[in-house]
Amino acid sequence: MKVLLVRPKYSSILVNLEPLGLEYVGGMLNGINIYYEIFDAFNMVSLFLFERLVHKISSQGFTHIGFHVNANSVDYCLDTARRLKKKLPHLKILMGGPHVELNYKDFCIEEVDYVCYDNGLESLERCYKENFKIEILKNANGIAYREGSGKWVFREKSPAICRYHVKPDRREFYKGLRKNFILCKGSYAIVRGSFSCPYNCSFCYCTRMNNGQYTERDMEELLEEIREIEHKNIWIMDDDFLINTERVRAFCNKIIDGEIQKKLMIYGRADSIVRNKEIMPLLYRAGVRDIMVGLEAVTDKLLDVYNKETTRNINEEAIEILRENNIVCNGLFVLSHESNRKYFKELVSFIRKKKLLWVVFGIFTPYKGTAAYEEYEAQVKHLPSKKMDGAHITVKPLHMSSFEFKMRFYLLHLLFYPRLFIRSWRKSAYETRNDGWF
Ligand code: SF4
């Protein structure tokens, strides 16, 4: 058995990070002595991409292929599976990844052999170890397969996990370091210290992962992983790293005592920042320099529509707390189709007033599997999946034409990114109290 793991093609000028999910699968395959490679099509040019994939499979004798599917790569993965099966009928095709976890039935087509939607990798490991024998599949949680009659069989998922039983194989990270980047920040390794999120923002699918249960990984194990990574910049991808104050405090103390010298980036909700105000200096001493904050909107009304459970005042307070503690607030905003011209102006004035340098704008996208999708299904279900990326209009704007909405979206970048570029070039983009252009 030889396994090829595919990260689908997608182009982004904002970010290109390691394929952590596939590195975990790679680590699992290493543990059972199965040869694998990652075909990282992320930023590959489209020209002859399929032919290159076929050549790789045929020339190196891969017997199994696994696709890591996100919302924006559904069409690519299904289409490639169909074409591959026609060309290489004996190739076994497996679908997995975050989008599959929530929407596995969409992948149960004739050309696909297995669909993995389980929590963790233990079930998948047993299947690979025993070459997907039917008697193993019959007892494999979270793996869909076809019976002899062609009918798909589904088994329930394993209980929520709080750790993977294997370590990620980071060879792909080191190999891809030259291409690894976050705009204006440089290259980052990523780690995960918890699973799912206890909040319920309507547009977010993170909260529904891991059976919708928030769990935390053993801290010693997380620290060990961070220590072992031979790279200075680490992004802890937990949906809100600040949920558990005592855990965060202990984490920071251990980082400091253990002299683990890394530059850390985390996600943190605005209300969690306010709640943890007194430990911000500790976070700074532990190396946290960036917090990604889902500010999302500048009116309480819209925050309520998103079910964000925060307010504009809380957002403002969080921004100030981070500024005072020399931690960069990376403000993430979601532009709703309900936004009118006045709202766009209000957003611009909010960012100016709060002197936010680092901002990211996304267009409201009802991803399948979220509460928002249930509301907007009729409008989005026939759109090509590549539009489901936060940079395309998926729900028709209520107060202006789609063209104007898109122009205003671009204009926000034009207004706020030049200063960020100049400050990054001048190496002053992390001086949180510097409000100027240089
Ligand atoms: S947007 Fe953030 S806080 Fe809200 S559910 Fe998703 S991960 Fe949790």
Residues whose N, C-alpha, C, O or C-beta is under 5 A from the ligand:
A	BS01	SF4	C197 Y199 N200 C201 C204 C206 T207 D239
